Amino acid sequence: MIGIICALKIEVEGIKALMENSETTVKAGLEYISGKISGKDVVVLECGVGKVNAAVGTQIMIDLFKPDVIINSGIAGSLAKGIIIGDIVISSDCVEHDINTTALGEPRGQIWFTDEKRIEIPADKEVVDKLAECCKNLGSSVRIGRIATGDIFVSSLQQREYLAFEFGAMCCEMEGGAVGHVCYMNKVPFAILRSISDDLKFNMGEDYEEFKHLAAEKSVKALKKFIIMY
């Protein structure tokens, strides 16, 4: 089964429209819509904004549906001049930029697991490569690189430049790192697919609202191709 976790309702509706024999399962107030697309079993979730919502949604999806792979899809803000509105970024790995135990002498973003400490959560390379292939011919530049997640909408140019410098990330958003964190703990392959809705030139809330629909349409097209290919 392929699990898809979306930040946007319009993406969920786009995936749901492709489904046959869809069913809805509700858990913790979250709606998991499952069915078949091109003969493949798929479950999709609108997780809500932020890391906790994404983490809760991911763990429930794993427990209830046992997906073979999870894709987190949505929109993101660019952290680099060369990555502009309409471009697509696929995660090589992800970090949680708002974790901060530097007062204890630890590097910013370091996650404390029970048996290890690490900053980056690696995405599944095979899944990443397939997603990149599926994003061809969408009229967008496609990049593979680090994605930074945190519970803040980063609109300040200074903040964006800092995240790029500190973490070497290409874009920032609010859910992907949490999805990756939970998948890593459960040993479930994952990747993050993000369309750029705001860049270093256009980076305010109104820009996000203007461009998110175009970004969502591209994501749904890529996800459809991925489902067929997987």
C-alpha positions as CSV (number, residue, x, y, z in Angstrom):
1,M,0.0,0.0,0.0
2,I,1.1,3.5,-0.8
3,G,0.5,6.1,1.9
4,I,0.2,9.8,1.0
5,I,0.1,12.5,3.6
6,C,-0.8,16.0,2.4
7,A,-0.7,19.4,4.0
8,L,-3.5,20.7,1.7
9,K,-7.1,19.7,1.4
10,I,-7.0,20.4,-2.3
11,E,-4.3,17.7,-2.8
12,V,-6.3,15.2,-0.8
13,E,-9.4,15.9,-3.0
14,G,-7.2,15.5,-6.1
15,I,-6.0,12.1,-5.0
16,K,-9.5,11.0,-3.8
17,A,-10.9,11.9,-7.3
18,L,-8.6,9.3,-8.8
19,M,-9.8,6.5,-6.4
20,E,-12.1,3.6,-7.0
21,N,-14.2,2.2,-4.1
22,S,-12.9,4.7,-1.6
23,E,-13.6,4.3,2.1
24,T,-13.1,6.7,5.0
25,T,-11.6,5.7,8.3
26,V,-11.7,8.2,11.2
27,K,-9.1,8.1,14.0
28,A,-8.2,10.9,16.4
29,G,-10.3,13.2,14.3
30,L,-8.3,12.5,11.1
31,E,-9.9,11.1,8.0
32,Y,-8.0,8.4,6.2
33,I,-9.3,7.8,2.7
34,S,-8.4,4.5,1.2
35,G,-9.1,2.9,-2.2
36,K,-7.5,1.8,-5.4
37,I,-5.8,3.9,-8.1
38,S,-4.7,2.1,-11.2
39,G,-5.1,-1.2,-9.3
40,K,-2.8,0.0,-6.5
41,D,-3.9,0.2,-2.9
42,V,-3.6,3.8,-1.7
43,V,-4.4,5.7,1.5
44,V,-4.4,9.5,1.7
45,L,-4.6,11.9,4.7
46,E,-4.9,15.6,5.2
47,C,-2.8,15.8,8.4
48,G,-3.3,19.4,9.4
49,V,-0.6,22.1,9.8
50,G,2.5,21.5,11.9
51,K,4.8,18.8,13.2
52,V,2.6,17.3,15.9
53,N,-0.4,16.9,13.6
54,A,1.9,15.3,11.0
55,A,3.5,12.9,13.5
56,V,0.2,11.8,14.9
57,G,-1.3,11.3,11.4
58,T,1.8,9.3,10.3
59,Q,1.9,6.9,13.2
60,I,-1.8,6.2,12.9
61,M,-1.5,5.5,9.2
62,I,1.4,3.1,9.8
63,D,-0.5,1.3,12.6
64,L,-3.8,1.0,10.7
65,F,-2.8,0.6,7.1
66,K,0.8,-0.7,7.2
67,P,1.9,1.2,4.1
68,D,5.0,0.0,2.2
69,V,6.0,3.6,1.6
70,I,4.8,7.1,2.7
71,I,5.0,10.2,0.6
72,N,4.5,13.6,2.2
73,S,3.3,16.1,-0.3
74,G,2.6,19.8,-0.1
75,I,4.1,23.2,-0.7
76,A,7.2,24.9,0.7
77,G,9.2,28.2,0.8
78,S,12.4,28.4,-1.1
79,L,15.7,29.0,0.8
80,A,17.8,29.6,-2.3
81,K,17.9,32.3,-5.0
82,G,17.9,29.6,-7.8
83,I,14.8,27.9,-6.5
84,I,11.7,29.8,-7.5
85,I,7.9,29.6,-7.4
86,G,6.7,26.6,-9.3
87,D,9.9,24.6,-8.8
88,I,9.8,21.1,-7.2
89,V,12.0,19.9,-4.4
90,I,12.3,16.2,-3.4
91,S,14.0,15.3,-0.2
92,S,17.3,13.6,-0.1
93,D,16.9,14.0,3.6
94,C,15.1,16.3,6.1
95,V,15.9,18.1,9.3
96,E,13.9,19.7,12.1
97,H,15.3,23.2,12.3
98,D,13.3,24.2,15.4
99,I,14.9,21.6,17.7
100,N,17.4,23.6,19.8
101,T,19.5,22.1,22.6
102,T,22.5,24.3,21.8
103,A,22.5,25.4,25.5
104,L,23.6,21.8,26.3
105,G,26.4,22.0,23.7
106,E,24.5,20.1,21.1
107,P,24.3,21.2,17.4
108,R,21.0,22.9,16.4
109,G,18.5,20.4,15.0
110,Q,19.9,17.3,16.7
111,I,17.2,14.8,17.4
112,W,17.6,12.6,20.6
113,F,16.4,9.1,20.0
114,T,16.6,6.5,22.8
115,D,19.6,4.8,21.1
116,E,21.2,7.5,18.9
117,K,21.4,11.2,18.2
118,R,21.2,12.5,14.6
119,I,20.3,15.7,12.7
120,E,19.3,14.5,9.3
121,I,16.6,11.8,8.5
122,P,17.4,10.1,5.2
123,A,14.7,9.6,2.6
124,D,14.5,6.4,0.6
125,K,16.7,6.8,-2.4
126,E,14.7,4.5,-4.7
127,V,11.5,6.3,-3.8
128,V,13.2,9.7,-4.3
129,D,14.5,8.7,-7.8
130,K,11.1,7.4,-8.8
131,L,9.4,10.7,-7.7
132,A,12.0,12.7,-9.6
133,E,11.2,10.7,-12.7
134,C,7.5,11.3,-12.2
135,C,8.1,15.1,-12.0
136,K,9.5,15.3,-15.4
137,N,7.4,17.1,-18.1
138,L,5.5,19.1,-15.5
139,G,7.1,22.3,-16.7
140,S,9.1,22.7,-13.5
141,S,12.7,22.5,-12.4
142,V,13.1,19.5,-10.1
143,R,15.7,19.5,-7.4
144,I,16.8,16.8,-4.9
145,G,18.1,18.0,-1.6
146,R,17.6,18.7,2.1
147,I,14.2,20.0,3.3
148,A,13.9,21.8,6.7
149,T,10.8,21.5,8.8
150,G,9.7,23.6,11.8
151,D,6.6,24.9,13.5
152,I,6.9,28.3,12.0
153,F,5.9,29.9,8.7
154,V,9.2,31.4,7.7
155,S,8.6,34.7,5.9
156,S,11.6,36.7,6.9
157,L,14.4,36.8,4.3
158,Q,16.9,36.8,7.2
159,Q,15.4,33.6,8.6
160,R,15.5,31.9,5.3
161,E,19.1,32.8,4.7
162,Y,19.9,31.4,8.1
163,L,18.3,28.1,7.5
164,A,20.1,27.7,4.2
165,F,23.4,28.5,5.8
166,E,22.9,26.5,9.0
167,F,21.4,23.3,7.5
168,G,22.2,23.5,3.8
169,A,18.5,23.1,3.1
170,M,16.8,24.0,-0.2
171,C,13.3,24.8,1.2
172,C,11.3,25.0,4.4
173,E,7.9,23.8,5.4
174,M,6.0,22.6,8.5
175,E,5.3,18.8,8.3
176,G,7.8,16.8,6.3
177,G,10.4,16.4,8.9
178,A,7.9,15.0,11.4
179,V,6.6,12.5,8.8
180,G,10.2,11.5,8.1
181,H,11.0,11.3,11.9
182,V,8.1,8.8,12.5
183,C,8.8,6.8,9.4
184,Y,12.5,6.5,10.4
185,M,11.4,5.2,13.9
186,N,9.1,2.7,12.2
187,K,11.5,1.7,9.4
188,V,9.0,2.7,6.7
189,P,10.5,4.1,3.5
190,F,9.5,7.7,2.9
191,A,10.1,10.8,0.8
192,I,8.9,14.4,0.7
193,L,7.7,16.1,-2.4
194,R,7.3,19.9,-2.2
195,S,6.2,22.5,-4.8
196,I,7.6,26.0,-4.2
197,S,4.8,28.4,-3.4
198,D,6.9,31.3,-2.2
199,D,10.5,32.2,-2.8
200,L,13.1,34.8,-1.7
201,K,11.4,37.5,-3.7
202,F,7.8,36.6,-2.9
203,N,7.7,35.3,0.6
204,M,4.7,36.7,2.4
205,G,1.4,34.9,3.4
206,E,-0.5,36.4,0.5
207,D,2.0,34.9,-1.9
208,Y,1.5,31.5,-0.4
209,E,-2.2,31.8,-0.8
210,E,-1.9,32.9,-4.5
211,F,0.4,30.1,-5.6
212,K,-0.6,27.1,-3.5
213,H,-3.3,26.0,-6.0
214,L,-0.9,25.8,-8.9
215,A,1.6,24.0,-6.7
216,A,-1.0,21.5,-5.5
217,E,-2.1,20.6,-9.1
218,K,1.5,19.8,-10.0
219,S,1.9,17.6,-6.9
220,V,-1.2,15.6,-7.7
221,K,0.0,14.9,-11.3
222,A,3.3,13.7,-10.0
223,L,1.7,11.5,-7.3
224,K,-0.6,9.9,-9.9
225,K,2.4,9.0,-12.0
226,F,4.3,7.6,-8.9
227,I,1.3,5.4,-7.9
228,I,1.2,3.9,-11.4
229,M,5.0,3.4,-11.5
230,Y,5.5,2.0,-7.9
